[in-house]
Amino acid sequence: MLFNAWNYKALAIGLLLVITGFVAMYIENEVEGFISLFVSPIVIMAGYITVIFAIMKHDRQNGQTPEHTSG
């Protein structure tokens, strides 16, 4: 498999954070509100960072070692 269980859980948490940020921004429905300007962007960026980290993290304990070429 490409990802293990931890990666899928982190992806789900990240997507949940992104969706929560956009929903909070939509619910407040003000252009210059506190949640729309400060809270939601932080939550959305945390979600994107979590998704990127979940995709990039790779567990190498399954006997997969990087190939080193000597030459």
C-alpha positions in Angstrom: 0.0 0.0 0.0 1.1 3.5 -0.6 0.1 4.8 2.8 -0.3 3.3 6.2 -3.1 3.9 8.7 -1.4 6.9 10.3 -1.2 8.6 6.9 -4.9 8.1 6.3 -5.9 9.4 9.7 -3.7 12.5 9.3 -5.2 13.1 5.8 -8.7 12.9 7.3 -7.8 15.3 10.1 -6.3 17.7 7.7 -9.3 17.6 5.4 -11.6 18.1 8.4 -9.6 21.2 9.4 -9.9 22.6 5.9 -13.6 22.0 5.7 -14.1 23.4 9.2 -12.3 26.6 8.4 -14.3 27.2 5.3 -17.6 26.4 7.0 -16.7 28.7 9.9 -16.0 31.5 7.4 -19.3 30.8 5.6 -21.3 30.7 8.9 -20.0 34.1 10.1 -20.9 35.6 6.7 -19.0 38.9 7.3 -16.1 40.2 5.3 -14.4 41.9 8.2 -15.4 39.6 11.0 -13.0 38.2 13.6 -13.5 34.6 12.5 -13.3 35.3 8.8 -10.1 37.4 9.1 -8.1 35.6 11.8 -9.4 32.2 12.9 -10.5 30.6 9.7 -7.3 31.3 7.7 -5.2 29.8 10.5 -7.4 26.7 10.7 -7.3 26.3 6.9 -3.6 26.6 6.7 -3.1 24.1 9.5 -5.3 21.7 7.6 -3.3 22.2 4.4 0.0 21.7 6.3 -1.4 18.5 7.9 -2.5 17.2 4.5 1.0 17.9 3.0 2.7 16.3 5.9 0.5 13.2 5.8 1.3 12.8 2.1 5.0 13.4 2.4 5.7 11.3 5.5 6.9 7.8 4.5 7.5 5.0 6.9 10.6 3.1 6.0 10.3 0.3 8.6 8.9 -2.2 6.2 12.4 -3.3 5.0 12.4 -0.6 2.3 15.8 1.0 2.4 16.9 3.5 -0.1 19.3 2.1 -2.8 22.8 3.5 -2.4 25.0 3.2 -5.4 28.7 3.1 -5.0 30.8 4.1 -7.8 
